[in-house]
Amino acid sequence: MNQKIARLWKFLTDDIWRITEDEVNKTTFSVYTVIKTIYLCVNRFTKDRLANKAAALTYSTLFALIPILAVVFAIARGFGFDNVIEHEIATGFGGLNETSSAILNIVNTYLSQTKNGIFIGVGLIMLLWSVLNLINNMEITFNRIWQVQKARSVYRRITDYFSMLLLIPILLVLSGGLSIFMSTMLKNMEDFTLLAPLGKFLVRLIPYVLTWCMFTGLYIFMPNTKVKFKHALISGILAGTAYQAFQFLYISSQLWVSRYNAIYGSFAALPLLLLWLQISWTICLFGVQLTYAGQNINSFSFDKDTRNISRRYHDFVAVLMMSLIAKRFARGEKPYTAEEISEECQIPIRLTRRIFEELQDVKLVHEVATDEKSESLSYQPSMDINRLNVAVLLDRLDSHGSEDFKIDKEHAYNDQWTTLMKTREEYYRNAGEVLLKDL
């Protein structure tokens, strides 16, 4: 049994990531892709400690919950939909209970202070700051999961965030309007035996569809990168269904609040509210991780080997890639993208991108945009290809990085340093005669 478990674990962590599409049939490879996606999602969810990030977002949400609802109510009242919004929020918290009543009372009190000049000044600033801080924390968390280094510009943050705030009351009104419309239609269809069950099913499906759309839109919109709709939709449906299932349990648990009154008193609803926020964010972040894993699963092929690549093989791949780029530049052809080199030479895409980053750091290649419609950047040599030889490439890779240490290489350890330099010179002597474009 232990041997079977060990073989299964080795297959999941190593062997399955080395299987290419040419080695198995299409159905088997699709099954392996699903297995790899689930494993990668769970593994990265644990390693990235997303449960802790969900807790951080829970704190930010609790801090910004009232200001966000105040903004939503203010917009809704301007259009005369405040009753619909109030009903939808109460429904989300399991009806008019202690939690929903307390939140709605605080929101109404908050809005009643708008006539006060202090609120217009300091209060308005605090309201906007708490809302924008929450959305900014969401973007940072999503970007870290997607490994995006560059955040939105200040202008895009302001426009995108406020657009999202304007959409919230519209979605809530749409949800309430659809529910009322379908319920009315259902009453008119009670005489139709076949249509009545279908109508009931559609009414019950409305919250699920809206939740699926909400999560899908969030997964596409929030990360500052290109997210494919297919992967966002699959994750949105799974996360939305899990959220609705948990919502049902949360609403049902409101019946148990009375049992906690003896312990928590007037704060009986607070633990359940915190639990709801924590698990909701955990479900949401798991969906983000699933979207990332589904879209980038091919990037993790040969992942273990890529992380443990030898120095010799690293240099071989670098020479190979620079040779291909120099050859294509010499022929005046369209420059390579990382994906094209990866597919042509069977180099794992993560290794290809990693070496391209290193080659950019040592000023041997630079990115160019050859096609406005293409999402991928291409790479061209950054120096004269008639002087770009193997020795230049290896020397720049070897010497890149800091050498500013206090080791006494001038006196105490001069022999070691001199021996290394002489070895390097002999190593590069013949390599300096070989141009990369001629390989």
Phi and psi in degrees as a GROMACS rama.xvg file:
@    title "Ramachandran Plot"
@    xaxis  label "Phi"
@    yaxis  label "Psi"
@TYPE xy
-62.6305  -37.7972  ASN-2
-67.0091  -38.7343  GLN-3
-64.9594  -42.3157  LYS-4
-63.981  -40.5227  ILE-5
-64.4117  -41.8966  ALA-6
-65.9322  -40.5926  ARG-7
-63.3795  -42.458  LEU-8
-65.7138  -39.8275  TRP-9
-64.5395  -38.1998  LYS-10
-64.0363  -42.8549  PHE-11
-70.3041  -36.022  LEU-12
-94.185  -17.8006  THR-13
-135.894  -61.9272  ASP-14
-61.6546  -43.0273  ASP-15
-64.7493  -25.6305  ILE-16
-81.0858  -8.58391  TRP-17
-101.279  -2.87409  ARG-18
-84.4136  124.622  ILE-19
-96.7279  167.788  THR-20
-66.8398  -24.8533  GLU-21
-77.8226  -16.4267  ASP-22
-88.1872  -18.7352  GLU-23
-134.072  168.832  VAL-24
-75.4755  169.605  ASN-25
-64.0206  -39.7288  LYS-26
-65.4712  -45.1621  THR-27
-62.5576  -42.4888  THR-28
-64.9855  -35.6737  PHE-29
-65.0539  -41.583  SER-30
-63.1485  -43.6897  VAL-31
-62.098  -36.6055  TYR-32
-63.9778  -41.9585  THR-33
-63.0106  -44.5499  VAL-34
-61.3172  -44.9142  ILE-35
-63.975  -39.4196  LYS-36
-63.0699  -44.7189  THR-37
-64.6839  -45.451  ILE-38
-61.8948  -46.3972  TYR-39
-62.7851  -40.2386  LEU-40
-62.8202  -48.921  CYS-41
-66.3122  -41.5171  VAL-42
-64.0442  -47.0173  ASN-43
-71.1506  -33.3266  ARG-44
-59.4685  -39.9595  PHE-45
-73.4014  -47.7122  THR-46
-66.9531  -35.8753  LYS-47
-79.3206  -3.78937  ASP-48
52.7342  51.827  ARG-49
-69.9969  -20.9432  LEU-50
-63.6634  -37.6616  ALA-51
-68.5479  -37.2986  ASN-52
-67.8173  -33.5587  LYS-53
-64.4625  -37.1408  ALA-54
-65.6625  -39.1915  ALA-55
-64.8474  -40.9942  ALA-56
-68.5582  -30.4929  LEU-57
-61.8566  -42.9042  THR-58
-63.0918  -46.5205  TYR-59
-62.5551  -38.5642  SER-60
-66.775  -43.0671  THR-61
-61.1251  -36.8662  LEU-62
-70.806  -33.9868  PHE-63
-102.625  0.330551  ALA-64
-60.0446  -50.3255  LEU-65
-65.8643  -46.4971  ILE-66
-59.4703  -38.8084  PRO-67
-64.0715  -47.1564  ILE-68
-62.935  -34.6177  LEU-69
-63.8128  -42.6653  ALA-70
-63.6191  -44.4917  VAL-71
-61.809  -45.083  VAL-72
-64.5838  -39.314  PHE-73
-63.4  -42.0825  ALA-74
-66.8493  -43.2127  ILE-75
-64.7883  -39.7044  ALA-76
-65.1457  -31.4722  ARG-77
-63.5676  -27.5861  GLY-78
-104.586  2.772  PHE-79
77.886  24.4154  GLY-80
-112.076  21.3679  PHE-81
-64.8092  -33.9382  ASP-82
-65.664  -39.2876  ASN-83
-65.04  -43.5638  VAL-84
-62.8441  -43.0053  ILE-85
-61.6138  -40.7207  GLU-86
-65.8901  -42.0237  HIS-87
-67.0834  -39.7828  GLU-88
-67.5519  -42.7907  ILE-89
-61.8879  -40.1859  ALA-90
-63.6623  -38.8327  THR-91
-63.7407  -27.4979  GLY-92
-100.298  18.3893  PHE-93
86.1618  27.7366  GLY-94
93.4178  -174.708  GLY-95
-77.4007  87.8418  LEU-96
-117.814  -168.997  ASN-97
-61.2666  -40.6379  GLU-98
-66.2611  -53.6816  THR-99
-65.4745  -39.5348  SER-100
-63.8417  -42.8571  SER-101
-64.274  -43.1516  ALA-102
-65.2762  -44.9264  ILE-103
-65.0476  -37.4616  LEU-104
-64.1162  -42.1409  ASN-105
-65.1692  -40.8476  ILE-106
-62.9684  -44.1339  VAL-107
-63.6353  -39.9029  ASN-108
-63.5476  -41.3035  THR-109
-60.137  -44.6957  TYR-110
-72.7178  -28.851  LEU-111
-66.6801  -18.5573  SER-112
-83.8465  0.675795  GLN-113
-64.7525  -19.6625  THR-114
-77.3197  -13.9  LYS-115
-83.4636  134.667  ASN-116
-63.9536  -28.5926  GLY-117
-64.841  -40.5347  ILE-118
-62.5691  -41.7947  PHE-119
-61.1924  -32.135  ILE-120
-87.2335  -88.819  GLY-121
-65.371  -43.6673  VAL-122
-61.6334  -41.0011  GLY-123
-66.3935  -38.0454  LEU-124
-63.7765  -44.4089  ILE-125
-64.6004  -37.9796  MET-126
-62.0085  -51.7787  LEU-127
-64.7741  -38.8115  LEU-128
-63.9481  -44.4048  TRP-129
-65.0531  -38.8775  SER-130
-67.9965  -49.1602  VAL-131
-66.4543  -33.0291  LEU-132
-64.6315  -40.9447  ASN-133
-64.0107  -47.5783  LEU-134
-65.6769  -36.2657  ILE-135
-65.27  -40.841  ASN-136
-64.1739  -36.169  ASN-137
-62.113  -46.3674  MET-138
-62.6373  -42.8313  GLU-139
-60.5324  -44.755  ILE-140
-64.5857  -45.0517  THR-141
-62.9928  -41.6281  PHE-142
-64.6687  -36.9314  ASN-143
-67.0968  -37.8157  ARG-144
-64.4341  -39.5764  ILE-145
-83.7286  -1.26389  TRP-146
58.7105  39.7774  GLN-147
-93.2918  123.996  VAL-148
-85.8331  -31.061  GLN-149
-101.004  124.705  LYS-150
-88.2278  173.589  ALA-151
-64.5365  154.491  ARG-152
-71.3312  164.43  SER-153
-60.4811  -41.4425  VAL-154
-61.7121  -46.05  TYR-155
-66.2952  -35.5588  ARG-156
-61.3349  -46.7184  ARG-157
-63.009  -49.2705  ILE-158
-67.5624  -44.4147  THR-159
-68.5486  -42.806  ASP-160
-65.5839  -44.0833  TYR-161
-71.1583  -30.51  PHE-162
-62.6491  -39.7537  SER-163
-66.8326  -38.8312  MET-164
-64.6456  -34.9862  LEU-165
-71.1084  -27.7181  LEU-166
-76.6027  -27.1777  LEU-167
-58.0963  -54.4683  ILE-168
-62.9824  -31.4111  PRO-169
-64.3899  -43.6863  ILE-170
-65.2479  -40.1361  LEU-171
-65.5238  -41.8859  LEU-172
-64.7577  -40.5709  VAL-173
-61.9277  -40.9725  LEU-174
-62.84  -47.596  SER-175
-65.3584  -41.3822  GLY-176
-63.9124  -41.7651  GLY-177
-64.9788  -40.2119  LEU-178
-63.0507  -44.2437  SER-179
-65.2626  -42.9432  ILE-180
-62.5267  -45.771  PHE-181
-67.9265  -36.0973  MET-182
-64.9463  -40.1035  SER-183
-64.8372  -43.5501  THR-184
-62.8591  -35.8333  MET-185
-65.346  -38.0952  LEU-186
-63.6806  -36.3268  LYS-187
-74.2199  -17.3136  ASN-188
-100.769  6.38171  MET-189
-62.0231  -25.9637  GLU-190
-77.7602  -15.6838  ASP-191
-96.2358  108.511  PHE-192
-62.1247  -37.9678  THR-193
-80.4224  -34.3172  LEU-194
-81.1186  -26.7842  LEU-195
-59.6885  -48.064  ALA-196
-61.3113  -37.5702  PRO-197
-64.251  -40.8851  LEU-198
-63.4818  -42.521  GLY-199
-62.0471  -40.6017  LYS-200
-62.7979  -42.3922  PHE-201
-66.1166  -37.9383  LEU-202
-62.8278  -43.2947  VAL-203
-70.2634  -23.3718  ARG-204
-81.1836  -21.5279  LEU-205
-55.3926  -50.7657  ILE-206
-59.476  -35.2311  PRO-207
-66.6521  -45.5628  TYR-208
-62.7971  -43.73  VAL-209
-65.1277  -38.5566  LEU-210
-66.6366  -40.4344  THR-211
-60.1532  -44.0361  TRP-212
-64.1179  -39.0107  CYS-213
-63.5442  -48.0954  MET-214
-67.6537  -40.6727  PHE-215
-61.8674  -46.2118  THR-216
-61.6969  -39.0421  GLY-217
-64.8058  -41.9326  LEU-218
-69.5836  -28.529  TYR-219
-82.6186  -42.1882  ILE-220
-80.8736  -42.0829  PHE-221
-71.0404  -45.9083  MET-222
-67.7679  143.938  PRO-223
-86.8956  58.2114  ASN-224
-156.667  172.549  THR-225
-82.5585  117.485  LYS-226
-111.767  127.938  VAL-227
-74.1212  138.112  LYS-228
-61.2603  -39.2183  PHE-229
-58.569  -47.979  LYS-230
-70.3399  -37.2063  HIS-231
-66.4096  -37.653  ALA-232
-66.3687  -45.207  LEU-233
-60.2124  -47.153  ILE-234
-65.9629  -37.3883  SER-235
-63.6132  -39.9052  GLY-236
-67.7082  -44.9002  ILE-237
-65.886  -47.0628  LEU-238
-67.4899  -39.5116  ALA-239
-64.1074  -39.6686  GLY-240
-65.995  -42.8752  THR-241
-62.9767  -39.1811  ALA-242
-64.5018  -43.5523  TYR-243
-65.027  -38.1536  GLN-244
-63.6953  -43.3025  ALA-245
-67.7454  -36.2297  PHE-246
-59.8167  -40.3838  GLN-247
-62.7187  -43.241  PHE-248
-65.4362  -37.8234  LEU-249
-66.0004  -43.502  TYR-250
-64.845  -39.651  ILE-251
-65.3296  -33.9109  SER-252
-71.5916  -14.3924  SER-253
-60.3124  -24.9994  GLN-254
-68.0983  -19.8883  LEU-255
-90.6467  -6.1795  TRP-256
-58.0129  -36.3698  VAL-257
-59.1825  -28.3993  SER-258
-69.504  -25.4434  ARG-259
-89.3847  -6.95654  TYR-260
-60.1428  -34.9882  ASN-261
-65.8838  -26.4068  ALA-262
-93.8355  -49.9044  ILE-263
-97.8895  -14.9581  TYR-264
63.9927  -128.135  GLY-265
-71.887  -11.5137  SER-266
-95.678  18.1422  PHE-267
-60.3352  -33.6176  ALA-268
-81.13  -15.3647  ALA-269
-65.0934  -46.1232  LEU-270
-58.3488  -39.2064  PRO-271
-68.0225  -36.602  LEU-272
-63.6745  -45.2442  LEU-273
-64.0119  -40.4713  LEU-274
-63.2661  -41.9534  LEU-275
-60.9868  -45.498  TRP-276
-63.8162  -45.2966  LEU-277
-61.8794  -49.8325  GLN-278
-70.5415  -34.8104  ILE-279
-61.8772  -43.6482  SER-280
-68.9803  -35.0083  TRP-281
-62.9906  -43.7493  THR-282
-62.2822  -43.8777  ILE-283
-62.0007  -47.0621  CYS-284
-69.0553  -33.0926  LEU-285
-63.219  -37.4725  PHE-286
-65.1186  -38.2967  GLY-287
-61.5028  -45.4531  VAL-288
-63.4722  -38.0729  GLN-289
-66.563  -39.6821  LEU-290
-62.5142  -45.0724  THR-291
-62.8623  -45.4371  TYR-292
-63.3704  -43.0657  ALA-293
-63.9943  -39.1396  GLY-294
-77.7082  -28.1598  GLN-295
-116.682  20.5456  ASN-296
-61.3147  -35.422  ILE-297
-67.3405  -21.8209  ASN-298
-71.8065  -15.5211  SER-299
-101.379  10.2651  PHE-300
-65.1138  140.06  SER-301
54.5443  33.805  PHE-302
-63.5434  -43.5247  ASP-303
-63.265  -41.4146  LYS-304
-68.6144  -37.012  ASP-305
-63.1609  -41.3032  THR-306
-70.5785  -24.8345  ARG-307
-112.668  24.7208  ASN-308
-61.8639  141.24  ILE-309
-74.3112  159.239  SER-310
-63.1511  -39.7102  ARG-311
-63.563  -45.9942  ARG-312
-71.4411  -31.2283  TYR-313
-60.9726  -45.7512  HIS-314
-67.1841  -35.7258  ASP-315
-61.4132  -45.7324  PHE-316
-64.6433  -39.6301  VAL-317
-63.5932  -44.266  ALA-318
-62.4926  -43.1442  VAL-319
-59.9715  -48.2453  LEU-320
-65.554  -43.3047  MET-321
-66.7707  -34.1251  MET-322
-64.4144  -44.3014  SER-323
-63.839  -41.8449  LEU-324
-65.4591  -43.5999  ILE-325
-65.6626  -40.2521  ALA-326
-61.9222  -47.1425  LYS-327
-66.2745  -36.8146  ARG-328
-65.6861  -39.4204  PHE-329
-65.1517  -32.8202  ALA-330
-83.931  -4.83915  ARG-331
71.6735  26.0762  GLY-332
-93.4971  171.013  GLU-333
-61.4793  131.445  LYS-334
-66.1205  157.61  PRO-335
-73.9312  148.941  TYR-336
-100.07  166.404  THR-337
-62.7809  -37.9696  ALA-338
-65.9766  -38.4415  GLU-339
-67.1206  -43.1367  GLU-340
-66.1109  -40.0097  ILE-341
-60.796  -44.0962  SER-342
-72.9011  -40.2766  GLU-343
-68.2669  -39.2526  GLU-344
-103.936  0.953535  CYS-345
59.4451  38.372  GLN-346
-94.4661  130.539  ILE-347
-52.9512  135.794  PRO-348
-62.5062  -34.2522  ILE-349
-65.8802  -38.521  ARG-350
-66.8816  -40.1681  LEU-351
-60.5057  -47.6522  THR-352
-66.2816  -37.2573  ARG-353
-63.8024  -43.9125  ARG-354
-70.6086  -35.0177  ILE-355
-62.0016  -38.9861  PHE-356
-61.668  -41.4799  GLU-357
-66.1257  -41.2072  GLU-358
-66.017  -32.1949  LEU-359
-68.6539  -40.217  GLN-360
-62.7672  -34.2506  ASP-361
-93.0595  12.1404  VAL-362
62.6432  39.6401  LYS-363
-105.863  -23.72  LEU-364
-136.83  161.024  VAL-365
-142.824  155.05  HIS-366
-81.09  143.173  GLU-367
-137.382  148.076  VAL-368
-102.393  110.195  ALA-369
-95.9369  -19.795  THR-370
-143.551  123.506  ASP-371
-63.9126  -31.0525  GLU-372
-79.1998  -21.6901  LYS-373
-79.6595  139.449  SER-374
-85.2706  -19.0718  GLU-375
-94.0863  144.981  SER-376
-91.8849  152.358  LEU-377
-105.118  169.67  SER-378
-130.537  135.964  TYR-379
-129.161  157.963  GLN-380
-64.1185  147.267  PRO-381
-101.575  3.80139  SER-382
-143.587  169.809  MET-383
-58.151  121.307  ASP-384
-68.4999  -14.3829  ILE-385
-79.783  -9.21206  ASN-386
-116.405  -0.179055  ARG-387
-89.1413  94.9698  LEU-388
-111.447  177.01  ASN-389
-64.3033  -36.9423  VAL-390
-63.6574  -40.723  ALA-391
-61.2704  -45.1722  VAL-392
-61.2312  -51.514  LEU-393
-66.7615  -36.1765  LEU-394
-66.009  -41.7712  ASP-395
-69.154  -37.408  ARG-396
-66.1804  -38.749  LEU-397
-69.1495  -39.8029  ASP-398
-92.3444  -2.89203  SER-399
-72.8074  133.359  HIS-400
116.629  178.971  GLY-401
-81.418  138.649  SER-402
-126.372  21.1578  GLU-403
-90.8005  72.6266  ASP-404
-117.79  169.858  PHE-405
-96.8084  18.4189  LYS-406
-70.714  130.776  ILE-407
-82.2393  82.783  ASP-408
-84.7303  -8.7838  LYS-409
-82.9481  -30.5468  GLU-410
-128.15  -70.4287  HIS-411
-61.4295  -39.3412  ALA-412
-120.388  34.4099  TYR-413
-67.087  -36.0082  ASN-414
-61.1046  -44.3287  ASP-415
-64.0053  -43.8288  GLN-416
-67.0328  -42.0117  TRP-417
-65.4753  -40.6465  THR-418
-62.4541  -41.7212  THR-419
-63.0006  -44.4426  LEU-420
-65.4607  -39.418  MET-421
-65.9515  -38.9769  LYS-422
-63.4545  -41.0526  THR-423
-63.3952  -42.6323  ARG-424
-61.9562  -43.0018  GLU-425
-66.3677  -36.1329  GLU-426
-65.5961  -37.8152  TYR-427
-88.5887  -14.035  TYR-428
-57.9748  -51.3691  ARG-429
-74.5237  -32.4831  ASN-430
-65.4245  -26.1234  ALA-431
-69.4971  -14.8205  GLY-432
-91.2835  -5.31653  GLU-433
-109.111  112.41  VAL-434
-79.2159  142.656  LEU-435
-64.2211  -32.426  LEU-436
-70.7093  -16.5537  LYS-437
-95.8744  -2.89359  ASP-438
